[in-house]
Amino acid sequence: MTKTSGLSGNQKRKMKTASRLYAVQALFQMEHSSQTVDVVCAEFLNHRFGADIDDATLQEGDVDLFQDIVRHAVNYQAPIDQMTDRGLVAKWPLGRIDPTLRSMFRAAGAELMKLDTPAKVVIAEYVDLTAAFYPDGKESKFANAVLDHMARDARPDDFQA
């Protein structure tokens, strides 16, 4: 678990992106297990951040960002889900959305509601993650539309001309 001080801007960005990916995975895991946020966070910090798996080393992550996203997504899940529902089409309530996308929206919602990350950065990061999870699908366009709506809902001042 590397601290971000003394690292280049590019390395810090990679660590933040990795933390967002790990947060989505952690939220997905929590939804499909009975594990608590503390257990899942500890597992990710001890066994995923920078781990060596099958001749590959996983990216280190920004520990604070990862924990903030996961904990805020859990603690503020109801308002985040309500904000997501407002961005979805009436025929597609959050419960019908793919669990990976649901985890993605919750992680992004946590950043939009509780962290200082600029809204456009949140949208771009999570659209890119969606494209990585679904390389052959239209999910990234769908995610972009929902995330844009969520961002305008949570941070209308970020979109003033």
NURO-122645 format. One record per atom (N, C-alpha, C, CB): x, y, z negated; chain. Coordinates in steps of 0.02 Angstrom, whole numbers. Each point is the difference from the previous one (the first is absolute). Glycine has a CB too. Example, Ala and Ser with C-alpha at 12.3 -4.5 7.8 and 13.67 -1.06 7.14 Angstrom:
BEGIN
     c1     c2     c3 chain
    660   -284   -390     A
    -45     59      0     A
     45     60      0     A
    -95    -59    -62     A
     77    112     98     A
     42     59     -3     A
    -39     55    -37     A
     59    -32    108     A
END
This chain:
BEGIN
     c1     c2     c3 chain
     42    -59      0     A
    -42     59      0     A
     45     62      0     A
    -93    -62    -61     A
     98     92    117     A
     44     56     10     A
    -36     66    -15     A
     65    -66     85     A
    -30    110   -120     A
    -27     67     -9     A
     16     40     63     A
     15     -5   -127     A
    -55     57    140     A
      6     36     64     A
     52     55     -1     A
   -118    -26     19     A
    145     44    -77     A
     50     54     -2     A
     63    -22     36     A
    -47     43   -109     A
     76      2    148     A
     62    -14     36     A
    -10    -36     66     A
     55     -4   -109     A
   -116     -9    128     A
    -13    -35     63     A
    -16     51     55     A
    -42   -101    -62     A
     53     81    124     A
    -16     44     56     A
    -76      8      6     A
    106    -35     60     A
   -127     86    -25     A
    -72     11     11     A
    -31    -58     37     A
     21    122      2     A
     15   -151     47     A
    -26    -56     38     A
    -10    -61    -45     A
     58     44    102     A
     -9    -58   -146     A
     -6    -57    -45     A
    -58     10    -50     A
    124    -21     11     A
   -133     82    -35     A
    -56     15    -45     A
    -67    -12     35     A
     71     85    -61     A
    -76    -65    125     A
    -61    -11     38     A
    -14    -74      8     A
     19    108     61     A
     33   -147    -46     A
     -8    -72      8     A
    -23    -32    -66     A
     89     -1     88     A
    -63     25   -143     A
    -20    -27    -65     A
    -73     17    -15     A
    119     11    -41     A
   -140     50     59     A
    -70     19    -12     A
    -46    -41     44     A
     36    116    -30     A
    -17   -127     92     A
    -41    -41     45     A
     -5    -71    -28     A
     35     70     99     A
     21    -97   -122     A
      0    -68    -29     A
    -45     -2    -62     A
    117    -19     43     A
   -115     71    -83     A
    -42      2    -60     A
    -74      0     18     A
     91     62    -60     A
   -108    -28    113     A
    -70      0     23     A
    -21    -69     23     A
     10    121     33     A
     34   -154      5     A
    -14    -68     22     A
     -9    -46    -60     A
     66     20    106     A
    -19    -17   -153     A
     -5    -42    -60     A
    -63     16    -40     A
    126     -6     -5     A
   -146     69      2     A
    -61     19    -37     A
    -61    -32     33     A
     54    109    -36     A
    -58   -107    102     A
    -56    -31     35     A
     -1    -75    -14     A
      6     88     91     A
     52   -119    -88     A
      4    -72    -14     A
    -19    -15    -73     A
     90    -10     87     A
    -68     51   -133     A
    -16    -10    -71     A
    -75      7    -11     A
    114     43    -33     A
   -145      7     63     A
    -72     10     -8     A
    -39    -58     30     A
     17    124      2     A
      6   -148     55     A
    -31    -59     32     A
      6    -60    -47     A
     28     44    115     A
     31    -55   -143     A
     11    -56    -45     A
    -44      5    -62     A
    118     -8     41     A
   -125     67    -68     A
    -42     10    -59     A
    -74    -16     16     A
     80     87    -42     A
   -102    -68    102     A
    -69    -13     19     A
    -14    -74      6     A
     -2    110     60     A
     53   -149    -42     A
    -10    -71     12     A
     26    -45    -57     A
      9     26    121     A
      6      4   -176     A
     23    -39    -58     A
    -28     32    -63     A
    107    -36     60     A
    -93      6   -115     A
    -23     30    -63     A
     58     35    -36     A
    -88    -89    -10     A
    140    105     47     A
     58     32    -30     A
    -13     74    -15     A
     74    -81     61     A
    -44    104   -115     A
     -7     70    -20     A
     49     43     39     A
    -38    -34   -114     A
     28     99    111     A
     44     47     33     A
     71     -7    -27     A
    -96     79     19     A
    104    -89    -84     A
     67     -7    -29     A
     36    -62     26     A
    -41     59   -102     A
      5   -115    106     A
     30    -62     24     A
     21      7     73     A
    -69    -66    -81     A
     25     93    122     A
     15      7     72     A
     57     49     11     A
   -120    -26     27     A
    119     83    -62     A
     55     48      8     A
     66    -31    -20     A
    -79     95    -22     A
     81   -131    -33     A
     62    -32    -22     A
     24    -51     52     A
    -34     16   -120     A
    -12    -55    148     A
     19    -48     51     A
     32     33     60     A
    -93    -74    -38     A
     62    128     61     A
     27     34     59     A
     67     32    -15     A
   -116     22     39     A
    123      9    -97     A
     63     33    -17     A
     56    -51     -9     A
    -64     93    -54     A
     48   -151     27     A
     51    -50    -14     A
     14    -47     58     A
    -34      6   -117     A
    -15    -17    161     A
      8    -51     52     A
     -9     24     72     A
    -38    -78    -85     A
     22    140     96     A
     -9     24     69     A
     48     57     17     A
   -120    -34     -7     A
    126     83    -37     A
     42     57     14     A
     72    -23      9     A
    -76     77    -65     A
    101    -74    127     A
     70    -18     14     A
     15    -74     -4     A
     29    110    -42     A
    -79   -152     40     A
     11    -72     -7     A
     28    -30     64     A
    -94     -5    -83     A
    132    -48     75     A
     26    -38     57     A
    -46    -59     12     A
    120     35    -25     A
   -150    -37     85     A
    -46    -53     18     A
     16    -24     71     A
    -90     48    -75     A
    106   -112     81     A
     13    -30     66     A
     50     41     41     A
   -115    -48     -2     A
    173     59    -25     A
     55     36     34     A
    -17     72     17     A
     34   -108     45     A
    -83    136    -78     A
    -17     70     10     A
     -8     34    -68     A
    -59    -26    110     A
     79     89   -113     A
     -8     38    -62     A
    -57     48      9     A
    123    -11    -27     A
   -172      6    -19     A
    -56     46      2     A
     23     70    -20     A
    -81    -95    -26     A
     48    144     53     A
     16     70    -14     A
    -11     16    -74     A
    -32     31    117     A
     78      7   -146     A
    -12     27    -67     A
    -57     50      6     A
    122    -16    -35     A
   -155     28    -19     A
    -55     47      0     A
      9     53    -53     A
    -75    -88     43     A
     36    140    -38     A
     -2     53    -50     A
    -46    -25    -55     A
     21     94     86     A
      9   -114   -142     A
    -36    -31    -55     A
    -57     44    -26     A
    104    -61    -31     A
    -89    125     21     A
    -50     45    -27     A
    -59      8     47     A
     90     61    -61     A
    -77    -53    126     A
    -54      7     48     A
    -42    -63      2     A
     70     78     68     A
    -38   -136    -66     A
    -36    -63      1     A
    -47     -6    -60     A
     96    -53     60     A
    -70     64   -119     A
    -40     -6    -60     A
    -56     52     -3     A
    100    -47    -59     A
    -84    108     80     A
    -52     52      1     A
    -58    -19     46     A
     88     86    -25     A
    -72   -109     85     A
    -52    -18     48     A
    -43    -57    -28     A
     74     36     96     A
    -42    -89   -119     A
    -38    -58    -24     A
    -42     18    -60     A
     90    -76     43     A
    -61    109    -91     A
    -37     17    -62     A
    -57     49     14     A
    106    -20    -66     A
    -94     70    108     A
    -53     48     16     A
    -56    -35     41     A
     84     95     -1     A
    -64   -139     46     A
    -50    -36     40     A
    -45    -42    -46     A
     79     -3     98     A
    -51    -27   -149     A
    -39    -40    -47     A
    -41     45    -46     A
     88    -91      5     A
    -56    141    -33     A
    -35     43    -49     A
    -54     43     31     A
    104      2    -65     A
    -97     15    128     A
    -49     43     34     A
    -34    -35     58     A
     69     99    -33     A
    -75   -165     28     A
    -28    -39     55     A
    -70     22     18     A
     70    -95    -36     A
   -113    109    -12     A
    -70     18     17     A
     -3     65     41     A
    -37    -56   -106     A
     70    111     85     A
     -4     60     42     A
     37     -8     67     A
     -8     67   -104     A
     61   -107    105     A
     35    -13     63     A
    -46    -39     47     A
    113      0    -59     A
   -146    -51     33     A
    -46    -39     42     A
    -58     43     25     A
     32   -103    -64     A
    -57    148     22     A
    -54     44     21     A
     24     46     57     A
    -50     -3   -116     A
    111     29    109     A
     28     43     51     A
      9    -40     65     A
     59     70    -88     A
    -37   -132     83     A
      9    -43     58     A
    -68    -14     33     A
    102    -52    -52     A
   -152     36     11     A
    -67    -13     27     A
    -26     59     41     A
    -23    -74    -98     A
     38    134     75     A
    -22     60     38     A
     34      5     68     A
    -21     59   -109     A
     80    -90    115     A
     36      1     63     A
    -18    -57     47     A
     91     55    -60     A
   -128   -104     33     A
    -20    -58     41     A
    -67     12     32     A
     66    -75    -75     A
    -80     38    127     A
    -65      2     32     A
    -50    -34    -46     A
     52     -1    117     A
   -113     23   -117     A
    -52    -26    -45     A
     -7    -76      4     A
    -60    109     11     A
     70   -137     48     A
     -7    -72      9     A
     58    -39    -30     A
    -64     23    104     A
    118     10   -122     A
     59    -34    -24     A
     19     24    -69     A
     39    -13    117     A
    -75     -9   -168     A
     20     18    -68     A
     68    -30    -17     A
   -122      8    -34     A
    155     20    -15     A
     67    -21    -19     A
      5    -76    -12     A
     17    113    -50     A
    -69   -142     22     A
      1    -71    -14     A
      5    -44     62     A
    -66     25    -99     A
     48      2    157     A
      5    -39     63     A
     66     10     36     A
   -123     10     10     A
    164     34    -36     A
     64     15     32     A
     51    -54    -18     A
    -25    124     -3     A
     68   -140     49     A
     54    -49    -12     A
     38     19    -64     A
     11    -20    125     A
      5    -29   -167     A
     33     15    -64     A
     66     37      6     A
    -55   -101    -43     A
     92     88     96     A
     63     36     10     A
    -14     74     12     A
     54   -104     47     A
   -103    119     -4     A
    -19     70     12     A
    -27     32    -63     A
    -24    -28    120     A
    -15     -9   -158     A
    -27     26    -62     A
     57     19    -48     A
   -104    -71     14     A
    154     29    -19     A
     59     15    -42     A
     37     61     27     A
     10   -121    -30     A
     -6    126     96     A
     33     58     32     A
    -37     65    -17     A
     40    -75     93     A
   -107     73    -88     A
    -39     60    -15     A
      6     19    -74     A
    -80    -30     92     A
     84    -20   -135     A
      7     15    -72     A
     68     30    -15     A
    -78    -94    -26     A
    130     68     56     A
     67     28    -10     A
      3     72     26     A
     51   -116      8     A
    -76    126     53     A
      0     67     29     A
    -43     47    -42     A
     18    -49    114     A
    -75     25   -136     A
    -44     41    -42     A
     34     21    -64     A
    -97    -58     49     A
    136     13    -78     A
     36     17    -61     A
     49     57     13     A
    -12   -118    -41     A
     46    115     97     A
     48     54     16     A
    -37     65     14     A
     79    -84     47     A
   -135     80    -13     A
    -37     60     17     A
    -30     33    -62     A
    -25    -49    112     A
      2      8   -159     A
    -35     27    -58     A
     48     21    -57     A
    -97    -71     31     A
    151     34    -39     A
     39      8    -61     A
     73     18      9     A
    -77    -79    -48     A
    103     76    108     A
     70     15     11     A
      7     61     45     A
     30   -122    -14     A
     30    148     18     A
     13     62     37     A
     20    -11     73     A
     33     50   -107     A
    -37   -110    131     A
     19    -14     69     A
    -46     39     47     A
     43   -115    -32     A
    -14    152     80     A
    -43     36     48     A
    -48    -48     35     A
     91     85     17     A
   -152    -62     -7     A
    -53    -42     29     A
     20    -29     68     A
    -84     70    -60     A
    116    -30    102     A
     18    -25     67     A
     54    -54     -4     A
    -29    113     47     A
     72   -109    -98     A
     50    -53    -11     A
    -35    -64    -21     A
     88     87    -32     A
   -136    -82    -14     A
    -38    -58    -22     A
    -33    -34     59     A
    -19     54   -112     A
    -15    -15    154     A
    -33    -28     58     A
     50    -35     45     A
    -87     90     -5     A
    141    -57     23     A
     50    -29     45     A
     30    -65    -28     A
     25    115     42     A
     -7   -113   -106     A
     31    -59    -31     A
    -47    -60      1     A
     68     76    -73     A
   -130    -66     53     A
    -46    -57     -5     A
    -26    -22     68     A
    -32     40   -112     A
     29      4    161     A
    -17    -21     68     A
     57    -44     27     A
    -69    106     20     A
    131    -87    -33     A
     57    -40     21     A
     -1    -69    -34     A
     67    105     19     A
    -82   -106    -84     A
     -5    -64    -35     A
    -56    -43     29     A
     44     54   -104     A
   -100    -23    120     A
    -56    -37     30     A
     22    -31     66     A
    -83     76    -56     A
    119    -38     97     A
     24    -26     64     A
     48    -58    -11     A
    -14    114     51     A
     53   -112   -104     A
     46    -55    -15     A
    -38    -63    -21     A
     87     84    -34     A
   -140    -76     -3     A
    -41    -57    -22     A
    -42    -28     58     A
     -4     48   -115     A
    -17     -5    159     A
    -44    -20     56     A
     29     25     66     A
   -101      4    -76     A
    155    -34     99     A
     34     26     60     A
    -40     -6     64     A
    105    -29    -54     A
   -153    -17     58     A
    -38    -10     62     A
    -71     28     -3     A
     69   -100     19     A
    -86    132    -74     A
    -70     21     -9     A
    -10     74      6     A
    -14    -98    -71     A
    -48    117     61     A
    -20     70      1     A
     -5     29    -70     A
    -62    -21    107     A
     84    -19   -156     A
     -7     21    -70     A
     35     65    -16     A
     -9   -119    -29     A
     66    132     61     A
     36     61    -15     A
    -40     62     21     A
    109    -62     14     A
   -146     58     41     A
    -42     56     20     A
    -58      9    -49     A
     30    -20    121     A
    -59    -36   -142     A
    -53      1    -50     A
     26     30    -65     A
    -53   -102     53     A
    112     78    -75     A
     30     26    -62     A
     14     74      5     A
     51   -113    -22     A
    -27    135     80     A
     15     71     10     A
    -64     42    -10     A
     93    -30     81     A
   -148      7    -52     A
    -63     38     -6     A
    -24      2    -73     A
    -30    -32    117     A
     32    -24   -151     A
    -23     -3    -69     A
     47     41    -45     A
    -51   -114     20     A
    117    106    -11     A
     48     37    -41     A
     -5     76     12     A
     76    -99      4     A
    -88    119     57     A
    -10     71     14     A
    -60     27    -38     A
     52    -15    114     A
   -106    -22   -113     A
    -60     20    -37     A
     15      3    -75     A
    -74    -51     89     A
    108      0   -115     A
     17     -2    -71     A
     44     59    -19     A
     -9   -125      1     A
     58    140     41     A
     46     55    -15     A
    -36     67      1     A
     93    -66     50     A
   -137     76     -2     A
    -38     63      2     A
    -48      6    -59     A
      8     -2    125     A
    -32    -55   -150     A
    -43     -1    -59     A
     41     17    -63     A
    -75    -87     56     A
    132     54    -63     A
     41      8    -61     A
     40     65      0     A
      6   -124     -7     A
     16    146     65     A
     45     57      5     A
    -20     48     55     A
     91    -70    -45     A
   -149    101     41     A
    -22     43     55     A
     48     58     13     A
   -117    -30    -29     A
    153     54    -22     A
     46     56     11     A
     58    -18     44     A
    -32     43   -111     A
     50   -108    115     A
     55    -22     43     A
    -18      7     74     A
     36    -79    -89     A
   -100     91    105     A
    -21      2     70     A
    -25     69     20     A
    -30   -120     -8     A
     41    170    -34     A
    -19     69     17     A
     50     27     50     A
    -52     18   -114     A
     28     15    164     A
     43     27     53     A
     33     64    -22     A
    -72    -51     85     A
END
